[in-house]
Amino acid sequence: MRFKLIIALVDCDDTDAILDAAREAGSTGATVVTSARGEGVKRETTFLGLSLTGQRDLCLFLVAEQLSRDILEEIARAGQFDEKPGAGIAFQLNIEDAVGLESQLETISHEIEDQI
């Protein structure tokens, strides 16, 4: 089975909605790294040296290749990436190999059995 790693950098207020959307689209789990900081094209204004930017979360989803595009699109929809500037970004990477997925392989296989 081939896998993709979806990486989403999102506003911490949107994390739960994004996790729910990814699960609805076929993700079997996620890892969330909290308190990330990002910077876009325009630097955020600071006040007396204090950053005014909100905290970001880094969400990692290891998903079956057949489901990856649908999950990526649902993450973008839930986070309103196209509607709100600076709302977040998500992308996917090919995974050459993975271990430790025994507990999830049956669920993943069942979800994509018609696509194999």
C-alpha positions as CSV (number, residue, x, y, z in Angstrom):
1,M,0.0,0.0,0.0
2,R,1.3,3.5,-0.9
3,F,1.0,6.4,1.5
4,K,1.1,10.2,1.4
5,L,2.0,12.5,4.3
6,I,-0.3,15.5,4.4
7,I,1.2,18.5,6.3
8,A,-1.2,21.3,7.3
9,L,-0.1,24.5,9.0
10,V,-3.3,26.0,10.4
11,D,-4.6,28.6,12.8
12,C,-4.9,26.9,16.2
13,D,-8.6,28.0,16.3
14,D,-9.3,25.9,13.2
15,T,-7.4,22.7,14.2
16,D,-10.4,20.7,15.6
17,A,-12.5,21.5,12.5
18,I,-9.6,20.4,10.2
19,L,-9.1,17.2,12.1
20,D,-12.8,16.4,11.9
21,A,-12.9,17.2,8.2
22,A,-9.8,15.0,7.5
23,R,-11.4,12.1,9.4
24,E,-14.6,12.4,7.5
25,A,-12.7,12.3,4.3
26,G,-10.8,9.1,5.3
27,S,-7.9,9.9,7.6
28,T,-7.5,7.4,10.4
29,G,-5.6,9.7,12.7
30,A,-3.3,12.7,13.0
31,T,-0.4,14.1,14.9
32,V,-0.7,17.8,16.0
33,V,2.3,19.8,17.0
34,T,1.2,23.0,18.8
35,S,2.5,26.5,19.0
36,A,4.2,26.7,15.7
37,R,4.9,30.1,14.3
38,G,4.8,31.1,10.6
39,E,5.4,34.1,8.5
40,G,3.9,34.9,5.1
41,V,4.7,37.4,2.4
42,K,3.8,40.3,4.6
43,R,5.4,40.5,8.0
44,E,3.0,40.9,10.9
45,T,3.1,44.1,12.8
46,T,4.6,44.0,16.3
47,F,3.8,46.1,19.3
48,L,6.7,47.0,21.5
49,G,8.6,43.9,20.2
50,L,5.6,41.5,20.9
51,S,4.3,39.6,18.0
52,L,0.7,40.0,17.1
53,T,0.5,36.8,15.1
54,G,-1.7,34.0,16.4
55,Q,-0.4,30.5,17.2
56,R,-0.4,27.9,14.5
57,D,-0.6,24.1,14.7
58,L,1.2,21.7,12.5
59,C,-1.0,18.8,11.6
60,L,0.4,15.6,10.2
61,F,-1.7,13.0,8.4
62,L,-0.3,9.7,7.1
63,V,-3.0,8.6,4.6
64,A,-3.5,6.1,1.8
65,E,-2.5,7.5,-1.5
66,Q,-6.0,6.9,-3.0
67,L,-7.6,9.1,-0.3
68,S,-5.0,11.9,-0.1
69,R,-6.4,14.4,-2.6
70,D,-9.9,14.2,-1.1
71,I,-8.5,14.7,2.4
72,L,-6.3,17.6,1.2
73,E,-9.3,19.3,-0.3
74,E,-11.4,18.8,2.8
75,I,-8.6,20.3,5.0
76,A,-8.5,23.4,2.7
77,R,-12.3,23.7,2.8
78,A,-12.5,23.3,6.6
79,G,-9.7,25.8,7.1
80,Q,-11.1,28.2,4.5
81,F,-7.6,28.5,3.0
82,D,-9.0,30.1,-0.2
83,E,-11.3,32.5,1.5
84,K,-9.2,33.9,4.3
85,P,-5.7,35.1,3.6
86,G,-3.2,33.6,6.0
87,A,-5.7,30.9,7.1
88,G,-3.2,28.1,6.5
89,I,-1.5,25.9,4.0
90,A,-1.5,22.2,3.3
91,F,0.6,20.0,1.0
92,Q,1.3,16.3,0.5
93,L,4.5,14.3,0.2
94,N,5.2,10.8,-1.1
95,I,6.1,8.3,1.6
96,E,8.6,5.7,0.6
97,D,8.0,3.4,3.5
98,A,6.2,3.3,6.9
99,V,6.0,1.0,9.9
100,G,3.8,1.0,13.0
101,L,0.5,1.0,11.1
102,E,-0.7,-2.5,11.9
103,S,-3.6,-1.2,14.0
104,Q,-4.9,1.0,11.2
105,L,-4.2,-1.1,8.1
106,E,-7.5,-3.0,8.3
107,T,-9.5,0.2,8.5
108,I,-7.5,1.8,5.7
109,S,-7.8,-1.3,3.4
110,H,-11.6,-1.4,4.0
111,E,-12.0,2.3,3.1
112,I,-10.1,2.0,-0.2
113,E,-10.9,-1.6,-1.2
114,D,-13.0,-0.4,-4.2
115,Q,-10.1,1.7,-5.5
116,I,-7.4,-1.1,-5.3
